[in-house]
Amino acid sequence: MNDAPRLPHLVVIPVFPGVNALDVTGPAEILALAGRLLPPGRPGYDVRVCAERRGPVATFSGVPLYVTDTLAEQRVGPDTVLVPGRVDLGPDGPVPQVDPAVVGWLREVGSRAGRIASVCAGAHVTAAAGLLDGHRATTHWATAERLAADHPAVEVDADPVFIRSGRMWTSAGLTTSMDLTLALVAEDHGDDLALEIARVMVMYLQRPGGQSQFSVPLAHRTGGRADLGDLRRWIGEHLEADLSVPALAAQLSMSERNFARVFRAETGTTPGMYVEALRVEAARRLLERSDHPLPGVARACGFGSVETLHRVFRDRLSTTPGDYRRRFRIPVKNTD
């Protein structure tokens, strides 16, 4: 019988000049706390931040990271590689930065790693090393089109908070590194530990990976009309009400045709699509965080019937409400 002690899970974070500090420190803090909360005898995480050279590495914020390990010293396949990113703001919009030293190291070591997780624009680095080919992946919403254009072998989905595709994990912008790392901890040690970490760190209790990067109001432009802004807030608070175009137009004392035209000009979408998206978002929250039966979810969110709820979920999410709940249900911690 082998009584040798189990080694900590080796996590290597390759950094480069200008890296986003939160991409590095956020996951590192979660992994460190996981080690503290694990019971005696359960090994935690050995997190090593590595760069091309030892010494201080400037971050995007200007706060330096002091690195004591080099990439050249990390040739054995780690259990997890966590690839951070950097996005610069150019004249034509956000530009992801791809560091050649990290790309070269990933090409050599990546195939031997247990899993690879990319944070934000780190997906561009991982893709440049050829590791995301044939995989579904996400990244910061502002650079998703660039990722798809530069790497056509990668199936890019700009919507989710994070995606797992085999041993490859990718997450969206910045703070989603925390959600991704909680998911990694849950895979290693179970949901209870991940939820306890979220509670201690006063985080949202682990956003499911399939959740959208944006809430519906944030996903549509605001426009300049205060009356429409007030109406949109009212819609979000009265999803069970009659939210048809005639009813909404009447609230603003406008004709139906003029209301629909103005709403689309201000928000970039139709009133019907906007209302449906809000109702889907509300239904997803209830399915994730409650045990309400489907008829109650349908009524509370304004769908009226379970049949309509099913149809909209199939059309928008390619799944059923029941399957969505089974996949993304967040357990409620028992405090008794």
FIVOBA-591283 format. One line per field, with one value per residue (C-alpha): residue in three letters; x, y, z. Coordinates in Angstrom, 3 decimals, decimal comma. Example, Ala and Ser with C-alpha at 12.3 -4.5 7.8 and 13.67 -1.06 7.14 Angstrom:
# residues 2
rest <- c(ALA|SER)
u <- c(12,300|13,670)
v <- c(-4,500|-1,060)
w <- c(7,800|7,140)
***
This chain:
# residues 336
rest <- c(MET|ASN|ASP|ALA|PRO|ARG|LEU|PRO|HIS|LEU|VAL|VAL|ILE|PRO|VAL|PHE|PRO|GLY|VAL|ASN|ALA|LEU|ASP|VAL|THR|GLY|PRO|ALA|GLU|ILE|LEU|ALA|LEU|ALA|GLY|ARG|LEU|LEU|PRO|PRO|GLY|ARG|PRO|GLY|TYR|ASP|VAL|ARG|VAL|CYS|ALA|GLU|ARG|ARG|GLY|PRO|VAL|ALA|THR|PHE|SER|GLY|VAL|PRO|LEU|TYR|VAL|THR|ASP|THR|LEU|ALA|GLU|GLN|ARG|VAL|GLY|PRO|ASP|THR|VAL|LEU|VAL|PRO|GLY|ARG|VAL|ASP|LEU|GLY|PRO|ASP|GLY|PRO|VAL|PRO|GLN|VAL|ASP|PRO|ALA|VAL|VAL|GLY|TRP|LEU|ARG|GLU|VAL|GLY|SER|ARG|ALA|GLY|ARG|ILE|ALA|SER|VAL|CYS|ALA|GLY|ALA|HIS|VAL|THR|ALA|ALA|ALA|GLY|LEU|LEU|ASP|GLY|HIS|ARG|ALA|THR|THR|HIS|TRP|ALA|THR|ALA|GLU|ARG|LEU|ALA|ALA|ASP|HIS|PRO|ALA|VAL|GLU|VAL|ASP|ALA|ASP|PRO|VAL|PHE|ILE|ARG|SER|GLY|ARG|MET|TRP|THR|SER|ALA|GLY|LEU|THR|THR|SER|MET|ASP|LEU|THR|LEU|ALA|LEU|VAL|ALA|GLU|ASP|HIS|GLY|ASP|ASP|LEU|ALA|LEU|GLU|ILE|ALA|ARG|VAL|MET|VAL|MET|TYR|LEU|GLN|ARG|PRO|GLY|GLY|GLN|SER|GLN|PHE|SER|VAL|PRO|LEU|ALA|HIS|ARG|THR|GLY|GLY|ARG|ALA|ASP|LEU|GLY|ASP|LEU|ARG|ARG|TRP|ILE|GLY|GLU|HIS|LEU|GLU|ALA|ASP|LEU|SER|VAL|PRO|ALA|LEU|ALA|ALA|GLN|LEU|SER|MET|SER|GLU|ARG|ASN|PHE|ALA|ARG|VAL|PHE|ARG|ALA|GLU|THR|GLY|THR|THR|PRO|GLY|MET|TYR|VAL|GLU|ALA|LEU|ARG|VAL|GLU|ALA|ALA|ARG|ARG|LEU|LEU|GLU|ARG|SER|ASP|HIS|PRO|LEU|PRO|GLY|VAL|ALA|ARG|ALA|CYS|GLY|PHE|GLY|SER|VAL|GLU|THR|LEU|HIS|ARG|VAL|PHE|ARG|ASP|ARG|LEU|SER|THR|THR|PRO|GLY|ASP|TYR|ARG|ARG|ARG|PHE|ARG|ILE|PRO|VAL|LYS|ASN|THR|ASP)
u <- c(0,000|1,329|1,395|3,354|1,890|-0,106|1,575|-0,158|-1,862|0,696|-0,702|1,585|0,579|2,799|2,956|4,387|4,835|1,535|-0,493|-3,762|-2,958|-6,443|-6,112|-3,199|-4,007|-7,734|-7,292|-4,198|-6,169|-8,961|-6,525|-4,674|-7,933|-8,941|-5,780|-6,617|-10,161|-9,343|-9,328|-5,970|-4,328|-5,986|-3,294|-4,093|-2,476|1,133|0,766|3,827|3,838|6,490|7,902|10,611|12,975|13,092|12,333|9,532|6,957|4,939|1,162|-1,481|-2,296|1,354|1,470|4,452|4,494|7,788|8,505|11,002|10,442|11,180|9,282|12,430|12,360|8,791|9,281|7,407|3,723|1,791|-1,580|-3,096|-1,831|-3,713|-3,056|-3,785|-4,228|-3,945|-6,101|-4,866|-7,189|-6,222|-7,768|-9,991|-10,975|-9,556|-6,504|-5,484|-1,765|-0,017|3,351|5,762|7,645|4,469|3,213|6,479|6,363|2,755|3,616|6,285|4,560|0,846|0,393|1,734|-0,488|-3,480|-5,723|-5,307|-7,468|-7,335|-8,571|-10,038|-7,689|-5,448|-7,526|-5,687|-2,366|-3,573|-5,038|-1,770|-0,064|-2,543|-4,127|-7,689|-8,039|-11,153|-12,448|-15,314|-13,998|-14,910|-12,975|-13,607|-16,673|-14,734|-12,119|-14,273|-14,605|-10,832|-10,303|-12,662|-11,065|-7,474|-8,184|-10,940|-10,309|-11,633|-15,405|-15,821|-18,867|-18,762|-21,721|-20,863|-18,959|-16,724|-16,606|-15,116|-14,187|-12,359|-9,249|-9,445|-11,182|-11,704|-13,363|-14,681|-13,466|-11,362|-13,555|-14,797|-11,371|-12,828|-15,840|-13,612|-11,262|-14,176|-15,296|-11,801|-11,839|-15,299|-14,014|-11,073|-12,752|-16,512|-19,138|-19,259|-15,682|-16,202|-19,324|-17,568|-14,752|-17,314|-18,971|-15,690|-14,634|-18,090|-18,445|-21,509|-22,057|-20,405|-22,033|-22,730|-20,526|-23,470|-24,580|-24,268|-21,437|-24,046|-27,447|-30,041|-30,159|-26,385|-26,400|-28,471|-27,568|-29,352|-30,201|-30,995|-34,706|-35,443|-39,002|-37,770|-35,177|-37,932|-40,064|-37,238|-36,753|-40,503|-40,501|-37,777|-39,864|-43,168|-42,311|-45,610|-47,601|-48,968|-45,827|-47,185|-46,415|-49,934|-49,685|-46,186|-47,007|-50,034|-47,815|-45,888|-48,985|-47,490|-48,885|-47,819|-45,915|-44,064|-43,288|-41,782|-39,706|-38,393|-37,689|-35,596|-33,730|-32,886|-32,017|-31,037|-33,726|-37,503|-39,757|-40,784|-37,221|-36,188|-39,051|-38,437|-34,729|-35,529|-37,977|-35,445|-32,821|-35,264|-36,230|-32,580|-32,018|-34,990|-33,885|-30,340|-31,214|-34,639|-36,699|-39,814|-41,693|-41,751|-45,373|-44,426|-41,300|-43,347|-45,959|-43,436|-41,463|-44,462|-44,396|-47,872|-47,398|-44,733|-45,172|-44,166|-41,243|-40,032|-40,371|-38,420|-35,642|-35,282|-35,177|-32,789|-30,632|-31,003|-32,008|-35,052|-35,743|-35,346|-31,990|-30,822|-31,688|-29,940|-26,791|-26,605|-28,486|-26,541|-26,956|-28,243|-26,000|-27,860|-27,325|-29,342)
v <- c(0,000|3,432|5,705|8,505|11,932|13,533|16,550|19,907|20,675|22,636|25,784|27,838|31,391|32,752|36,559|39,209|42,997|44,856|41,854|42,600|42,235|41,010|38,119|36,945|37,954|37,111|33,409|33,194|34,487|31,967|29,061|30,155|30,327|26,909|25,482|27,077|25,730|22,172|19,608|18,347|15,859|17,245|18,953|22,399|24,346|25,232|28,450|29,621|32,938|32,748|35,146|35,152|36,712|37,043|40,370|42,933|42,668|45,797|45,284|47,235|49,176|49,988|47,848|45,508|41,772|40,432|37,113|34,617|31,743|31,726|30,001|28,079|26,409|25,119|22,366|19,579|19,535|21,395|20,214|23,538|26,431|29,685|32,168|35,833|38,525|42,174|44,464|47,843|50,587|51,491|54,082|51,383|49,779|47,203|45,278|41,998|41,609|38,338|37,817|35,722|34,276|32,945|31,619|29,739|28,271|27,155|25,438|23,429|22,699|23,002|19,493|18,086|20,164|18,590|21,511|25,020|27,935|31,289|34,481|37,321|38,164|35,284|33,263|35,069|33,903|30,310|30,354|31,687|28,598|26,404|24,982|26,171|24,762|22,601|23,916|26,212|29,271|32,703|35,872|39,514|40,617|43,458|41,136|38,121|39,065|39,484|36,034|34,438|36,258|35,465|31,827|30,350|26,858|28,101|28,161|31,534|32,270|35,801|35,382|33,023|33,934|30,911|27,798|24,369|22,398|19,225|20,225|23,771|26,445|30,064|32,987|36,406|39,790|40,416|39,652|36,415|34,991|34,569|32,623|30,404|29,700|28,810|26,340|24,821|24,440|22,865|20,348|19,476|19,506|19,825|22,569|22,988|24,266|26,625|28,081|28,489|30,413|32,643|33,322|34,177|36,462|38,096|37,137|36,362|32,690|31,303|32,562|29,572|29,293|29,536|32,861|35,835|38,351|41,115|41,592|42,505|46,245|46,502|44,634|47,343|50,968|53,425|56,238|59,760|59,686|59,764|58,521|55,380|54,855|55,023|52,645|50,123|50,139|49,669|46,733|45,006|45,353|44,177|41,198|39,523|42,472|43,038|44,194|44,156|47,027|48,501|48,454|49,964|52,585|53,636|54,260|56,881|58,208|57,296|55,495|51,864|52,506|55,552|53,797|50,767|53,027|55,181|52,169|50,483|53,697|54,190|50,594|48,808|46,147|45,776|46,062|42,422|41,127|43,306|42,080|38,454|38,766|40,264|37,476|34,821|36,418|36,439|32,819|31,800|33,435|31,606|28,276|28,798|29,971|28,598|25,438|27,110|24,664|25,483|26,774|29,289|30,347|30,839|32,976|35,084|35,922|36,717|33,682|32,609|28,895|26,224|25,554|29,125|28,949|25,761|27,257|30,409|28,467|26,151|29,101|31,274|28,815|25,535|23,740|23,166|24,885|21,558|20,801|24,354|23,976|20,603|22,053|25,445|25,091|26,814|24,852|26,891|26,500|24,949|27,151|24,989)
w <- c(0,000|-0,945|2,134|0,475|1,256|-1,511|-3,058|-3,352|-6,648|-8,690|-10,314|-12,572|-13,507|-16,325|-16,207|-18,524|-18,534|-18,353|-17,201|-15,428|-11,735|-10,813|-13,271|-11,122|-7,556|-7,593|-8,416|-6,179|-3,168|-3,761|-4,068|-0,922|1,035|-0,275|1,263|4,609|4,634|3,597|6,428|7,768|5,448|2,305|0,216|-1,126|-3,922|-4,669|-6,679|-8,591|-10,426|-13,143|-15,730|-18,369|-15,810|-12,031|-10,457|-10,591|-13,371|-14,047|-14,230|-16,119|-12,939|-12,286|-9,129|-9,628|-9,042|-7,700|-9,415|-8,005|-10,485|-14,203|-16,974|-17,904|-14,481|-14,973|-17,509|-15,712|-16,609|-13,897|-12,665|-13,736|-15,842|-15,321|-18,134|-17,332|-19,948|-20,833|-22,949|-24,183|-25,372|-28,934|-31,287|-32,803|-29,512|-27,083|-28,279|-26,548|-25,881|-26,703|-25,031|-27,173|-24,178|-22,580|-25,921|-26,460|-22,966|-23,418|-26,702|-24,904|-21,595|-22,370|-23,723|-20,436|-18,142|-16,453|-17,383|-18,745|-17,645|-19,428|-17,808|-19,864|-22,779|-21,694|-24,154|-26,965|-25,508|-25,146|-28,651|-30,092|-28,640|-30,567|-27,429|-28,034|-31,548|-31,738|-28,413|-27,450|-25,615|-24,294|-23,527|-22,726|-24,687|-26,340|-27,878|-28,766|-32,436|-32,650|-31,099|-33,625|-36,549|-35,521|-34,619|-36,824|-35,385|-32,023|-31,455|-29,732|-27,562|-26,131|-23,771|-20,863|-17,692|-18,252|-20,412|-19,880|-22,984|-22,049|-20,112|-21,450|-19,379|-20,449|-18,692|-19,651|-18,424|-15,309|-12,273|-13,858|-12,985|-9,508|-10,794|-12,912|-9,997|-7,718|-10,388|-10,494|-6,699|-6,894|-9,433|-7,188|-3,778|-4,216|-4,261|-0,479|-0,308|-3,248|-1,647|1,702|-0,019|-1,735|1,627|3,360|0,504|0,370|-3,266|-5,311|-4,601|-7,689|-10,866|-13,101|-16,144|-18,514|-17,093|-19,407|-18,928|-18,773|-17,238|-19,862|-18,982|-19,323|-22,612|-24,334|-24,768|-22,519|-24,928|-23,820|-22,980|-19,254|-19,760|-21,504|-18,782|-16,167|-18,203|-18,517|-14,746|-14,284|-16,695|-14,678|-11,509|-13,071|-15,244|-14,380|-15,793|-19,298|-21,121|-24,629|-26,982|-26,622|-22,810|-22,730|-25,354|-23,302|-20,274|-22,262|-24,036|-27,407|-30,419|-30,693|-33,914|-32,570|-29,273|-31,046|-33,309|-30,440|-28,206|-30,886|-31,688|-27,994|-27,030|-30,244|-29,811|-30,004|-26,932|-27,299|-27,478|-24,536|-22,343|-23,270|-22,465|-19,044|-18,320|-19,320|-17,067|-14,139|-14,790|-14,861|-11,457|-9,949|-11,433|-10,142|-6,632|-5,658|-5,570|-7,003|-9,249|-12,942|-12,971|-10,252|-12,148|-15,327|-13,528|-11,565|-14,704|-16,876|-19,171|-18,100|-18,720|-18,449|-22,159|-23,015|-20,570|-22,289|-25,758|-24,917|-23,153|-26,154|-28,558|-26,541|-24,572|-26,497|-23,310|-21,111|-17,760|-15,967|-17,586|-16,883|-13,181|-12,919|-14,471|-12,784|-9,477|-6,678|-3,405|-0,489|2,545|5,506|8,559|10,990)
***
